[in-house]
């Protein structure tokens, strides 16, 4: 509490650590925070008993309730029995004056269940904010359950008839992270995608500071004005960016042939102990320094030979592309997106270095773009750039068909759209976070210059998987995880 007060915090929040996992500690912290004049909040599955809820309710100001579903089966899959306690607690928390928000993962197989859940929440209050977390199939998860951004946006429209404030996450470029006035439909607060499970509030002079819509004067259930200062996290700071950093280190080690998780933990401890995350963040954005990371990790765990073999293969492919690069006037301008066409990846990111290594000119480097991993631009800005090619990120991606349709809808009239030169990767993890980006580089070179490069990418992927992972390559078994090469890959036991 002393640290929170010293740093001029307005409150304390338990986010990745559910109060239920550390209940006595949470109560002590919450009590101390309240006595210090700080707000207290948490994310929780809210599977409290009635007596526990009675104990915790007076100590919290806000809560995000992660609902697993609207059926007994959804809770039994998570080790519970029924959704009933959660629904009871949402109602009681709301009635007690706690600010309640609800979040739920959206999959292809639970849309009707979520529609029923939102109808139930609306009966408590249509003003309860509802967050749709578009499913990201990581680790061994089923990739067929991932809904497209386009399908998720269509489903969002169904829920708006029931609830006033619905938000769609994990969908870069969507407008549905914004707060719309339920009276006139105007944007009240604008937000942008900010990594998995994240969003970032835009602060402007037009942002309301009261509880009424500045366009139609409708009163809204806003508890407090937006923060006056925008906090900017550092590289790999925050919950999910930090875990992504760990996963990227893990990806390199697995490609070296590490099958014992203890060696991964050993490298994590060294890098974190030396406060090396900012350097790691810089070095993974450049091809040559990325290869140096591989060598360094090899030395840390006594696998120099394996690291040298991996680097030699990657350098050979990079050099073979570089030796045949066309003259600069014949290199197409490439625009790199994540999710939807107006979500522009930052120019300094690794994906744009791959563009230039494959014989393209990065249009993203001409855009004043911030955010993490990028931000929205206007159709007017994109039309002025007029890139000849669009590449879609291999993470949180959309199909080429969906990107084309969205370009037409948004008024994007560029050469890439006219000629339908919109490309997605054959598999996830091929452009960032994992050494598998070397496969993506070969694929990109083929797409940008089919008259020069003729890599058999499928055969290269098969060889790469055989040599470095000891398994066959199957695009159907590759999920969104940076680290694991397949949903069949497992750590050694014992």
Secondary structure, DSSP 8 states (H G I E B T S, - for coil): -HHHHHTT-SEEEE-SS-GGGSHHHHHHHHHHHHHTT-EEEEEE-----HHHHHHHHTT-SEEEEE---SSHHHHHTTT-S-SHHHHHHHHHHHHTT-EEEEEEEE-TT-HHHHHHHHHHHHHH-TTSEEEEEE----TT--GGG---HHHHHHHHHHHTTT-S-EEEES-TT-STTSEE-TTT--EEE-EEE-STT-EEE---TTS--SSB-TTT--B----S---SS-----TT-SHHHHHHHHHHHHHHHHHTT---HHHHHHHHHHHHHTT-HHHHHHHTTSHHHHHHHHHHHHHHTT-HHHHHHHHHHHHHHHHHHHTT---GGG--EEEEESSSTTEEE-TTSHHHHHHHHTT-EEGGGGS---SSSEEE--HHHHHHH--SEEEE-SSS---HHHHHHHHHHHT---HHHHTT-EE--SSTTSSSSSTTHHHHHHHHHHHH-TTT----HHHHHHHHHHHHTSS---GGG--S-SS-SSTT------
